[in-house]
Structures are given as C-alpha cells and as structure tokens.
Amino acid sequence: MLENQKVLAKNIWVSKDTSAEVLPEIDKMLKKTGLEVSQFDYFVVSTGPGSWTGVRLGLALAYGLAIADKNKVFGLSSLEAMAYQMKDENNVGVFLPSVRNSVHFGFFRKPSSLGKKHGRFSSCTIEQLSEKFRNAKIIAGPDRSICSLFDLKKKCVETFPDPVLNAMLAFERIQNGVKPRNQPYYEK
C-alpha cells in the first residue's frame, strides 16, 4: 500500500493456495494501516506476463476491490516494472521464463521513460534471447542460468517483479496521464 509514494504496508509471500490466502492478507494489511478499501484511489495489478491463472486472479481481485469501477484499476506489465527498477540505467533487457524453452522479454533503451509511455515486449526461445539483447548493457531476470548465457561484458542482475515498484510506476503513469493496459498479456 502506497500513500504519496510512501510504503504503508507490503506483503509478499509464496503460497500453494494464493486464492485462499490473499483476501485474509489484504484484511490484515487494512487493519494494520487503519484504512478501508473505499479510501483507495487505485488498485495496481500486474497484467503479466506470468501465470495465466495468477494474472486472471489478480485482475478479478482488483476489479472486485474497486467495486467494478474500471477507472480505479491500473494494470501494467511485470516486465516494465522490472525494467523500472533500473530506471537510472540505459539499454536494459529484462526477461521472465515461460513454458518449456521460451522467455518473455523486453528491451528498454531508457527505462526512465516508462513513466511516460508503455514499453514493448514479446516472447522468444531462450536461444534467441542473446540476439534480442545484443545491445543490452544490463540483463535482468529471476533465472541465473539464463543470465549465464550472456558474455561477461554484460552486467547480469537477478531481479524479480516487485509490487511496490509496480505501484510507483503506476503512480508516475497516472501523474503523466498514461492510460493503463488492463488486459492480460498473451504470448504472440
């Protein structure tokens, strides 16, 4: 939970049954902060890439919390949020492993511009990733084995999507009038 870019509460957990645990966890955070759902201006949600069920659950939960007010739901890509973590850098490639031998990826010349516009991302095989990132100076993702495929001239950073940075990127986009993408990411 953010208020004026200040973190009020944050909870990240690994669960075998997120759908059963997420509402009690939200209730705990609301009690901890003394806030009510009706006080929120926006509900920020990842639109993927990610687990198809997880993305759908997140979007459904956000719309439910927003009492079906689509203008209160702000969706953004996990890849954009990961790149935003390195907004002070240039030529950043980020990836998330997918099924079998594929990855989702984005190359961002200036991640600092993500607050003003959407980035582009796509999918490819792991073998194709080195070509897609040929101009990257920094490569970031949650899988060290994929990072090891790149030459030593590139800096590799292990990183994961972060809900606080998602919210900060959404906040910057809202201030800049950038509309959300509230549709799940589909592999093309």
Helices and strands as residue ranges (DSSP letters): E 2-3, E 6-7, H 18-33, G 37-39, E 43-46, H 52-65, G 70-72, E 73-76, H 78-84, E 92-97, E 102-108, G 111-115, E 121-125, H 126-132, E 138-141, H 144-147, E 155-158, H 163-175
